[in-house]
Amino acid sequence: MTMNNTILIVEDNNDIRENASRLLESAGYKTFTANNGENGLESARKYTPDLILCDIMMPILDGYGVLRALENIPEMATVPFIFMTAKTEKADFRKGMDMGADDYLPKPFTGDDLLKVVSTRLKKSRLNKRSIENNSTDTTDFTDTAKTLNDINSLTDHKTLKKVKKKEMLFMEGNSSNVLYLVVSGKIITYKTNEWGKKYTTEIYKENDFLGYGSLFDEGKHKESAIAMENSEIVIIPKQEFFQLLHANKEVSMKFLKLLSNNLSGSEEKLLKLAYDSARKRVAEALIFVSKKYDMNDKNECSFPLYRENISSLAGITPESVSRNLTDFKLEKLIETDNGKIKIIDLRKLETLKN
């Protein structure tokens, strides 16, 4: 049963667009189509569909641009977004999911593949909406795609902001943990240290990110250290209050389970890259990783502070090797450096760099 759901198909290939529309219409859905990203955005604003199917590689505005633009339309926050793409590399999937896509439909796909993914995502969307409506008023703004827990305000209300200076420790590996941290401003980097004292960066947390939750579920001890990359402000949430909300609110529980799951899969991916990627590829991946924590400009360029030691610990190579590869990237016009900052000027080439 389709419940008269409307689906927007954004695809520049006429055959794929028309075939998908015809198939979905025959299954009882109502469809709208657009032949490029710009027209797709206009249709999304006009019709507010129940689900969006979107190609990635399109003229005028690509699929990533469509997804990024939809984040600024409040009524689209809970609409499932599915990429249809021939880009099947793991990094492409990771990028789309990190940006907030709900699923991927690899090309070429069968009619059964299409109907199955659409039906599954619409069903989950309905369940999420029903759950939100049944929750108390302090959770009415919660959406799985928002990537931040708006309804956790009850935990952060009236809490004192802790100011953490650049390079100041927030917590250390092995310390007992009884609190959850929320980054209000700035950047916090976490890392592990091996028996020889070598540091390996595990994550960078930015505004509205939570950290320290893993240790609350695991023996109450931090498995990593955290230090401020820049002057930051942190809200500290007591463990008891956090667990009370987890028990009372299913959506919050699911959010943190997803965060834990993503952290595990992300760690596995990093270990594989450290094992098999060249130093050149590792530095490129480290730059891409850091860039995701900073805003891109209209030209898809990103600037952030250049800390060779952080890139070194992310890439698992020496600072000297980092410097050599950064020099190569500058000569290849992939990046620029100026006054202690690094600017990525060709993100796409960095992402597709050969090993």
C-alpha positions as CSV (number, residue, x, y, z in Angstrom):
1,M,0.0,0.0,0.0
2,T,1.5,3.3,-1.1
3,M,-0.8,5.6,0.9
4,N,-0.6,8.0,-2.1
5,N,3.0,8.9,-1.4
6,T,4.6,11.4,-3.7
7,I,8.1,10.8,-5.0
8,L,10.5,13.3,-6.6
9,I,13.0,11.9,-9.1
10,V,16.0,14.1,-10.0
11,E,17.9,12.5,-12.8
12,D,19.5,13.9,-16.0
13,N,19.3,10.6,-17.9
14,N,15.9,10.6,-19.7
15,D,15.6,6.8,-19.9
16,I,16.4,6.2,-16.3
17,R,14.2,9.1,-15.1
18,E,11.2,8.0,-17.3
19,N,11.5,4.3,-16.5
20,A,11.7,4.9,-12.8
21,S,8.7,7.2,-12.9
22,R,6.7,4.7,-14.9
23,L,7.6,1.9,-12.6
24,L,6.7,3.8,-9.4
25,E,3.4,5.1,-11.0
26,S,2.4,1.6,-11.8
27,A,3.0,0.6,-8.2
28,G,0.6,3.4,-7.0
29,Y,3.0,6.2,-6.2
30,K,2.6,9.7,-7.6
31,T,5.8,11.0,-9.1
32,F,7.4,14.4,-10.1
33,T,10.5,14.5,-12.2
34,A,13.4,17.0,-12.7
35,N,16.2,16.7,-15.3
36,N,18.9,18.5,-13.2
37,G,19.6,19.5,-9.6
38,E,18.5,23.1,-9.9
39,N,15.0,22.1,-11.2
40,G,14.9,19.3,-8.6
41,L,15.3,21.9,-5.8
42,E,12.5,24.0,-7.3
43,S,10.2,20.9,-7.4
44,A,11.1,20.0,-3.9
45,R,10.1,23.4,-2.6
46,K,6.9,23.3,-4.7
47,Y,5.6,19.8,-4.0
48,T,7.3,18.8,-0.6
49,P,7.5,15.1,-1.7
50,D,7.4,12.2,0.7
51,L,10.7,10.9,-0.7
52,I,13.4,12.0,-3.1
53,L,15.4,9.9,-5.5
54,C,18.4,11.8,-6.8
55,D,21.3,11.2,-9.1
56,I,24.8,12.4,-8.1
57,M,26.5,13.4,-11.3
58,M,24.3,16.0,-13.0
59,P,24.9,19.4,-14.8
60,I,24.3,22.8,-13.1
61,L,23.9,21.3,-9.6
62,D,25.0,17.8,-8.6
63,G,23.3,15.5,-6.1
64,Y,25.6,16.5,-3.2
65,G,24.6,20.2,-3.8
66,V,20.9,19.3,-3.9
67,L,21.3,17.4,-0.5
68,R,23.2,20.3,1.0
69,A,20.6,22.9,-0.2
70,L,17.7,20.8,1.2
71,E,19.2,21.1,4.7
72,N,18.2,24.8,4.6
73,I,14.5,24.0,4.0
74,P,12.9,23.1,7.4
75,E,10.0,21.2,5.9
76,M,12.4,18.9,4.1
77,A,14.2,17.8,7.2
78,T,12.4,14.5,7.6
79,V,12.0,13.6,3.9
80,P,14.0,10.4,3.0
81,F,16.7,11.2,0.5
82,I,18.1,8.3,-1.7
83,F,21.1,8.7,-4.1
84,M,20.8,6.8,-7.4
85,T,24.4,6.5,-8.7
86,A,27.0,4.6,-10.6
87,K,29.5,5.8,-8.0
88,T,29.9,2.7,-5.9
89,E,33.2,3.3,-4.2
90,K,33.1,3.0,-0.4
91,A,34.3,6.6,0.0
92,D,31.4,7.8,-2.2
93,F,28.9,6.0,0.0
94,R,30.5,7.3,3.2
95,K,30.4,10.9,1.9
96,G,26.7,10.7,1.0
97,M,25.8,9.1,4.3
98,D,27.9,11.6,6.3
99,M,26.0,14.4,4.5
100,G,22.7,13.0,5.6
101,A,21.5,10.7,2.7
102,D,19.3,7.9,3.9
103,D,20.2,5.3,1.3
104,Y,22.0,4.4,-1.9
105,L,20.5,2.8,-5.0
106,P,23.5,1.7,-7.2
107,K,23.1,1.8,-11.0
108,P,22.1,-0.2,-12.9
109,F,19.2,-1.2,-10.7
110,T,16.2,-3.5,-11.3
111,G,12.6,-2.5,-10.8
112,D,12.5,-4.8,-7.7
113,D,15.5,-2.9,-6.3
114,L,13.8,0.4,-6.8
115,L,10.5,-0.6,-5.3
116,K,12.1,-2.3,-2.3
117,V,14.3,0.7,-1.3
118,V,11.5,3.2,-1.8
119,S,9.0,1.0,0.2
120,T,11.5,0.4,3.0
121,R,12.5,4.1,3.4
122,L,8.9,5.3,3.3
123,K,7.9,2.8,6.0
124,K,10.7,3.9,8.3
125,S,9.8,7.5,7.7
126,R,6.2,6.8,8.7
127,L,7.3,5.0,11.9
128,N,9.7,7.8,12.8
129,K,7.0,10.4,12.4
130,R,4.5,8.3,14.4
131,S,7.1,7.9,17.2
132,I,7.9,11.6,17.3
133,E,4.2,12.5,17.5
134,N,3.7,10.1,20.4
135,N,6.7,11.5,22.4
136,S,6.4,14.2,25.0
137,T,6.6,17.9,23.8
138,D,10.3,18.2,24.5
139,T,11.0,15.7,21.7
140,T,8.7,17.0,19.0
141,D,11.5,18.7,17.1
142,F,13.6,15.5,16.9
143,T,14.4,14.1,13.4
144,D,16.8,11.4,12.5
145,T,18.3,13.4,9.6
146,A,19.0,16.5,11.7
147,K,22.3,15.0,12.9
148,T,21.9,17.0,16.2
149,L,19.6,16.2,19.1
150,N,17.5,19.3,19.3
151,D,15.4,17.7,22.0
152,I,18.4,17.2,24.3
153,N,18.0,20.9,25.3
154,S,16.5,19.6,28.5
155,L,20.0,18.3,29.4
156,T,21.9,21.4,28.5
157,D,19.5,24.0,30.0
158,H,21.0,25.9,32.9
159,K,24.4,24.1,32.5
160,T,27.6,26.1,32.9
161,L,29.8,26.4,29.8
162,K,33.3,25.1,30.3
163,K,35.8,27.1,28.4
164,V,38.7,25.0,27.1
165,K,41.8,26.8,25.7
166,K,43.6,25.7,22.6
167,K,45.8,22.6,23.4
168,E,44.1,22.2,26.8
169,M,43.2,18.6,27.7
170,L,39.5,17.8,28.2
171,F,40.1,14.3,29.4
172,M,42.8,11.6,29.2
173,E,42.8,8.0,28.2
174,G,42.2,5.7,31.2
175,N,40.4,8.4,33.2
176,S,37.1,7.6,34.9
177,S,34.1,9.0,33.1
178,N,30.8,10.1,34.6
179,V,29.8,12.8,32.1
180,L,28.8,13.4,28.5
181,Y,30.3,16.3,26.6
182,L,28.6,18.6,24.0
183,V,30.7,20.9,21.9
184,V,29.0,24.3,21.8
185,S,31.8,26.0,19.9
186,G,35.3,25.2,18.7
187,K,36.9,21.9,17.8
188,I,38.0,19.0,20.0
189,I,40.3,16.2,18.8
190,T,40.4,12.7,20.3
191,Y,43.4,10.4,20.0
192,K,44.8,7.1,21.3
193,T,48.5,6.6,22.3
194,N,50.4,3.3,21.7
195,E,53.0,1.8,24.0
196,W,55.8,3.8,22.3
197,G,53.9,7.1,22.8
198,K,52.8,7.5,19.2
199,K,49.5,9.3,18.8
200,Y,46.7,8.2,16.5
201,T,43.8,10.6,15.9
202,T,40.4,8.9,16.2
203,E,38.0,11.8,15.6
204,I,37.5,15.6,15.4
205,Y,34.4,17.0,17.1
206,K,32.8,20.3,16.1
207,E,29.8,22.4,17.2
208,N,26.8,20.4,18.2
209,D,28.8,17.1,18.4
210,F,28.7,14.9,21.4
211,L,31.7,13.0,22.7
212,G,32.6,10.8,25.6
213,Y,29.4,8.7,25.3
214,G,31.3,5.5,24.4
215,S,33.0,5.3,27.8
216,L,29.7,5.7,29.6
217,F,28.6,2.3,28.1
218,D,32.0,0.6,28.6
219,E,33.4,0.2,32.1
220,G,33.2,4.0,32.7
221,K,36.8,4.7,31.5
222,H,37.9,6.8,28.6
223,K,39.5,4.7,25.8
224,E,41.0,7.8,24.3
225,S,42.2,11.3,25.2
226,A,40.6,14.6,24.1
227,I,42.3,18.0,23.5
228,A,41.1,21.3,22.1
229,M,42.3,22.1,18.6
230,E,41.2,25.7,19.2
231,N,39.5,27.7,22.0
232,S,36.3,25.8,22.6
233,E,33.2,25.9,24.8
234,I,31.8,22.6,26.2
235,V,28.6,21.7,28.1
236,I,29.1,18.9,30.6
237,I,26.1,16.6,31.1
238,P,26.0,14.3,34.2
239,K,25.8,10.6,33.4
240,Q,22.7,10.1,35.4
241,E,20.7,12.7,33.5
242,F,21.9,11.3,30.2
243,F,20.8,7.8,31.0
244,Q,17.4,9.0,32.3
245,L,16.8,10.6,28.9
246,L,17.9,7.4,27.1
247,H,15.5,5.3,29.1
248,A,12.6,7.8,28.6
249,N,13.2,8.6,24.9
250,K,13.4,5.9,22.3
251,E,14.5,8.3,19.6
252,V,17.5,9.6,21.6
253,S,18.5,6.0,22.4
254,M,18.4,5.1,18.7
255,K,20.5,8.2,17.9
256,F,23.3,7.3,20.2
257,L,23.2,3.6,19.1
258,K,23.7,4.9,15.5
259,L,26.6,7.2,16.7
260,L,28.3,4.2,18.4
261,S,27.8,2.1,15.3
262,N,29.1,4.8,12.9
263,N,32.2,5.2,15.2
264,L,32.9,1.5,15.0
265,S,32.6,1.3,11.2
266,G,34.6,4.5,10.8
267,S,37.4,3.1,13.0
268,E,37.5,-0.1,10.9
269,E,37.7,1.9,7.7
270,K,40.6,4.0,9.1
271,L,42.6,0.9,10.1
272,L,42.2,-0.6,6.6
273,K,43.4,2.6,5.0
274,L,46.4,2.8,7.4
275,A,47.2,-0.8,6.4
276,Y,46.9,-0.5,2.6
277,D,47.1,3.1,1.5
278,S,50.3,4.8,0.4
279,A,51.6,7.8,2.4
280,R,50.4,10.1,-0.3
281,K,46.8,8.7,-0.2
282,R,46.8,8.8,3.6
283,V,47.7,12.5,3.7
284,A,44.9,13.2,1.2
285,E,42.4,11.2,3.3
286,A,43.5,13.1,6.4
287,L,42.9,16.5,4.7
288,I,39.5,15.3,3.5
289,F,38.6,14.1,7.0
290,V,39.6,17.4,8.6
291,S,37.9,19.5,5.9
292,K,34.5,17.8,6.7
293,K,34.7,19.5,10.1
294,Y,34.8,23.0,8.4
295,D,32.3,24.8,6.1
296,M,32.9,24.8,2.4
297,N,32.5,28.0,0.4
298,D,30.5,28.4,-2.8
299,K,33.4,27.1,-4.9
300,N,33.5,23.9,-2.8
301,E,36.8,25.1,-1.2
302,C,37.7,24.8,2.4
303,S,40.2,26.5,4.7
304,F,41.3,25.3,8.2
305,P,44.3,25.7,10.5
306,L,47.3,23.7,9.4
307,Y,48.5,21.4,12.2
308,R,51.1,19.0,10.8
309,E,51.1,17.0,14.0
310,N,47.3,16.4,13.7
311,I,47.6,15.4,10.0
312,S,50.5,13.1,11.0
313,S,48.5,11.3,13.7
314,L,45.5,11.0,11.4
315,A,47.6,9.6,8.5
316,G,49.9,7.4,10.7
317,I,53.1,8.8,9.1
318,T,55.8,11.2,10.2
319,P,55.4,15.0,10.1
320,E,58.3,15.1,7.7
321,S,56.4,12.8,5.3
322,V,53.3,15.0,5.7
323,S,55.3,18.1,4.8
324,R,56.7,16.4,1.6
325,N,53.3,15.3,0.5
326,L,51.7,18.7,1.2
327,T,54.4,20.3,-0.9
328,D,53.5,17.9,-3.8
329,F,49.9,18.8,-3.4
330,K,50.7,22.5,-3.6
331,L,52.7,21.9,-6.8
332,E,49.7,19.9,-8.3
333,K,47.4,22.8,-7.3
334,L,45.3,20.7,-5.0
335,I,45.9,22.9,-2.0
336,E,47.3,26.2,-0.9
337,T,48.9,27.2,2.4
338,D,49.0,30.7,3.8
339,N,49.8,32.1,7.3
340,G,49.3,28.8,9.1
341,K,46.2,27.8,7.2
342,I,45.6,25.2,4.5
343,K,43.1,25.7,1.8
344,I,41.7,22.8,-0.3
345,I,41.1,24.1,-3.8
346,D,40.4,20.8,-5.6
347,L,38.5,18.5,-3.2
348,R,37.3,16.2,-6.0
349,K,40.9,15.4,-7.2
350,L,42.0,14.8,-3.6
351,E,39.1,12.4,-3.2
352,T,39.9,10.5,-6.4
353,L,43.7,10.4,-5.8
354,K,45.3,7.2,-6.9
355,N,46.9,5.0,-4.3
